[in-house]
Amino acid sequence: MAHSSGGRHPYPRTARLNQVLREIISEQLMRISDVDERIGLLTVTGVDTSADMSQAMVFFDSLSEEASAALEQRRAQIQAAVNAQTRMKRTPKLSFMADPAIAHGAAVEEILRRHSHDDE
């Protein structure tokens, strides 16, 4: 039997945590990008925290291999910022990836462009 410690619907708690993590990580990335040019201009598009709050996937508008490597190297620093700014016993382990919704949107736009071009 699964146990939920936040009532019947744990979603609002994870939604709030996702937003807090997004804000903290965005602020931290601005600081890091001043000293690590590999980070560049990354935009955090969202955060998805697991139901048990042990993992959090951080989504970006784009993520080059160079920026991904920089994030992996700076994970402990970002994790420490999350830990310092939240009141959680354990902060979720952060993972980073490009937002698939951005790629899907670009693919749909390309299909529409080709279709529109074919109609002309």
C-alpha positions as CSV (number, residue, x, y, z in Angstrom):
1,M,0.0,0.0,0.0
2,A,1.4,3.4,-1.0
3,H,1.7,6.0,1.6
4,S,1.3,9.7,0.7
5,S,2.4,12.1,3.4
6,G,0.9,15.2,2.0
7,G,-2.8,14.3,1.8
8,R,-4.6,12.7,-1.1
9,H,-3.1,14.9,-3.8
10,P,0.7,15.3,-3.5
11,Y,0.8,17.3,-6.8
12,P,0.6,20.9,-5.4
13,R,3.6,20.2,-3.1
14,T,5.8,19.0,-6.0
15,A,4.5,21.8,-8.3
16,R,5.6,24.3,-5.7
17,L,8.9,22.6,-5.3
18,N,9.4,22.5,-9.1
19,Q,8.8,26.3,-9.2
20,V,11.2,27.0,-6.3
21,L,13.9,24.8,-7.8
22,R,13.4,26.5,-11.2
23,E,14.0,29.9,-9.6
24,I,17.0,28.9,-7.5
25,I,18.7,27.1,-10.4
26,S,18.0,30.0,-12.8
27,E,19.6,32.5,-10.3
28,Q,22.6,30.1,-9.8
29,L,23.1,29.7,-13.5
30,M,23.3,33.5,-13.9
31,R,26.1,33.6,-11.3
32,I,27.9,30.6,-12.8
33,S,27.7,31.9,-16.4
34,D,29.8,34.9,-15.3
35,V,32.7,32.6,-14.5
36,D,32.1,29.7,-16.8
37,E,31.4,30.8,-20.4
38,R,30.4,27.2,-21.4
39,I,27.1,27.8,-19.6
40,G,26.2,30.7,-21.9
41,L,22.6,31.8,-22.0
42,L,20.6,28.8,-20.8
43,T,16.9,29.2,-20.0
44,V,15.4,26.8,-17.5
45,T,12.0,25.9,-19.0
46,G,10.9,23.6,-16.2
47,V,11.7,21.2,-13.4
48,D,10.1,17.8,-12.9
49,T,10.6,16.4,-9.4
50,S,9.8,12.7,-8.8
51,A,6.9,11.8,-6.5
52,D,9.4,10.8,-3.7
53,M,11.3,14.1,-4.2
54,S,14.6,12.3,-4.5
55,Q,15.2,13.2,-8.2
56,A,14.6,16.4,-10.2
57,M,15.0,16.7,-13.9
58,V,15.9,20.3,-15.0
59,F,14.8,21.2,-18.5
60,F,16.5,23.8,-20.7
61,D,15.5,25.5,-23.9
62,S,18.6,24.1,-25.5
63,L,21.6,22.2,-24.1
64,S,24.9,21.9,-26.1
65,E,27.3,19.2,-25.2
66,E,29.7,21.9,-23.8
67,A,27.0,23.4,-21.6
68,S,25.9,19.9,-20.5
69,A,29.5,19.1,-19.4
70,A,29.7,22.4,-17.5
71,L,26.5,21.7,-15.7
72,E,27.7,18.2,-14.7
73,Q,30.9,19.7,-13.4
74,R,29.0,22.3,-11.5
75,R,26.2,20.1,-10.2
76,A,27.5,20.1,-6.6
77,Q,27.6,23.9,-6.6
78,I,24.1,24.1,-7.9
79,Q,22.9,21.4,-5.5
80,A,24.5,23.3,-2.6
81,A,22.6,26.5,-3.6
82,V,19.3,24.5,-3.6
83,N,20.2,23.0,-0.3
84,A,21.0,26.4,1.2
85,Q,17.8,28.1,0.0
86,T,15.3,25.4,0.8
87,R,14.2,23.8,4.1
88,M,14.2,20.2,2.9
89,K,15.9,17.4,4.8
90,R,17.3,16.1,1.5
91,T,17.3,18.0,-1.7
92,P,16.5,16.1,-4.9
93,K,19.4,15.0,-7.0
94,L,19.5,17.2,-10.1
95,S,19.7,16.0,-13.7
96,F,19.9,18.2,-16.7
97,M,18.4,17.8,-20.2
98,A,17.1,19.8,-23.2
99,D,13.4,20.3,-23.1
100,P,11.8,17.8,-25.5
101,A,8.8,20.0,-25.9
102,I,11.0,22.7,-27.5
103,A,12.4,20.1,-30.0
104,H,8.9,18.8,-30.8
105,G,7.6,22.3,-31.3
106,A,10.4,23.1,-33.7
107,A,9.7,19.9,-35.7
108,V,6.0,20.8,-35.9
109,E,6.9,24.3,-37.1
110,E,9.1,22.8,-39.8
111,I,6.4,20.4,-41.0
112,L,3.9,23.4,-41.2
113,R,6.5,25.5,-43.1
114,R,7.0,22.7,-45.6
115,H,3.3,22.2,-45.9
116,S,2.7,25.9,-46.4
117,H,5.5,26.0,-49.0
118,D,4.0,23.0,-50.9
119,D,0.6,24.8,-51.1
120,E,2.2,27.8,-52.9
